[in-house]
Every structure is written in structure tokens, then in C-alpha cells.
């Protein structure tokens, strides 16, 4: 038992390396927030494209469905390796091939791209579920008032859909935040890589445990917020259902 405590919960080693692990975790937070925001926007675009009406727009719908299916099926780690291993050699401007925007290194932005591309597909499906959960009568009423499809989606359907799926989207953000550790494979000095470097030098895993605790400090409150939002949505549904009204 003492060996386990020394290997994973060495308080002295945690204290000595706290600043380094915290600096790595701060990079993880930045990566999560930027990639999460972009994935939310990209997922919404994909969901809207998938709902476009009419036969002429069938290729757009099929392309969005194909994109969602592909990137939900390909592991995120492979997407990260594909982007970081091929983008620098494509015939594009250097600022795009080797991005160092806002002072961040190129592995940071490769990670942002991979997370956005992959989690945008997951979030598109969440948005789609929310859109389809809005009663069809809402669309019919809006169209009868002379609204176009775009106006109906923007002013009637999407506001209701997003409220319905806020909790699942937050759940996806938690998963995205945990998956940022995969970007360590392309040498981004985030919390997992910092912990592994300390583990290699000190032959002790306590720095990785410290990184895990930092994740818990953020993800556990978010998980409880998801539970609360789900419970509130269930309460709203029960109050508006015929049985609740009775």
C-alpha cells in the first residue's frame, strides 16, 4: 500500500512540480475553450446544412451526412496525426501550413483543427436531435406567416432546439476537454505531456495524478451542471405535458 501511495500520491513531488503541471493544464484549458467554441459553430453549420430542403440541395445534404459519418467513425488520434503530418507539406501559405497565430505553436493549432473537425461531427448530431425534437407545427406555422426556410430556422427552430440540447452539448464539451490529452502525441506541452516528462525523469506518476485531479476540479462541476440541466428539462416537460396539467 505504501508503494502505491508513494508512486501515485507523493505530495512532495506534486508540490515541487505544481507550477509546471498547472502551466500545462492552462494550455489544456485554452485548447479546450477554443476548439470547443469552434466545434459548436461548425456542428451547427453541419446540422443546418443537413436540414436544407429541396431536391437541388440533395448533394449538400448527402455531403454533410457523409462528413458526419466519416469523422464520427475515424479516431481522433488518427485525425491529429493526419493533420500534423500532412498540412505542413501542402501547397498552402506558410501561415496556414505552420500556424503560429496569437503566439501559440503549430501543434496547438493542429490540435484545435483536429478537435474542431471531429467534435463538430458529434455536435452536429446533437443539434439535429434538437431540431427534430421541435414540433413540426412550429415550422408549418412559421412558413404560413411568410417566413423563408432560413428565417424559420433562425428565429423559430434553432432557438428552441439549442435550449433542448444544451446539456448534451455540454457533455460533449467535457469529452472534448478530456481528449485534448491526445494532442500530446505531436509534442504539445499540455498537462499530459508535462506529467509524462516528470514521470520519465523521476520514475514517479504523482505528476500525472496531479493532472488528473486538475481535470476533476473542472469536469466534476460541469458534470453536475449537466445533471441539473437535464433534471430541469424533465421538470419543464412534466409541467407542460397533459398529465402534468391534469
C-alpha positions, 0 to 999 in steps of 0.5 A: 500500500505504501508503494502505491501511495508513494508512486501515485500520491507523493505530495512532495513531488506534486508540490515541487512540480505544481507550477509546471503541471498547472502551466500545462493544464492552462494550455489544456484549458485554452485548447479546450475553450477554443476548439470547443467554441469552434466545434459548436459553430461548425456542428451547427453549420453541419446540422443546418446544412443537413436540414436544407430542403429541396431536391437541388440541395440533395448533394449538400445534404448527402455531403454533410451526412457523409462528413458526419459519418466519416469523422464520427467513425475515424479516431481522433488520434488518427485525425491529429496525426493526419493533420500534423503530418500532412498540412505542413507539406501542402501547397498552402501559405506558410501561415496556414501550413505552420500556424503560429497565430496569437503566439501559440505553436503549430501543434496547438493549432493542429490540435484545435483543427483536429478537435474542431473537425471531429467534435463538430461531427458529434455536435452536429448530431446533437443539434439535429436531435434538437431540431427534430425534437421541435414540433413540426407545427412550429415550422408549418406555422412559421412558413404560413406567416411568410417566413423563408426556410432560413428565417424559420430556422433562425428565429423559430427552430434553432432557438428552441432546439439549442435550449433542448440540447444544451446539456448534451452539448455540454457533455460533449464539451467535457469529452472534448476537454478530456481528449485534448490529452491526445494532442500530446502525441505531436509534442504539445506541452499540455498537462499530459505531456508535462506529467509524462516528462516528470514521470520519465525523469523521476520514475514517479506518476504523482505528476500525472495524478496531479493532472488528473485531479486538475481535470476533476476540479473542472469536469466534476462541476460541469458534470453536475451542471449537466445533471441539473440541466437535464433534471430541469428539462424533465421538470419543464416537460412534466409541467407542460405535458397533459398529465402534468396539467391534469 
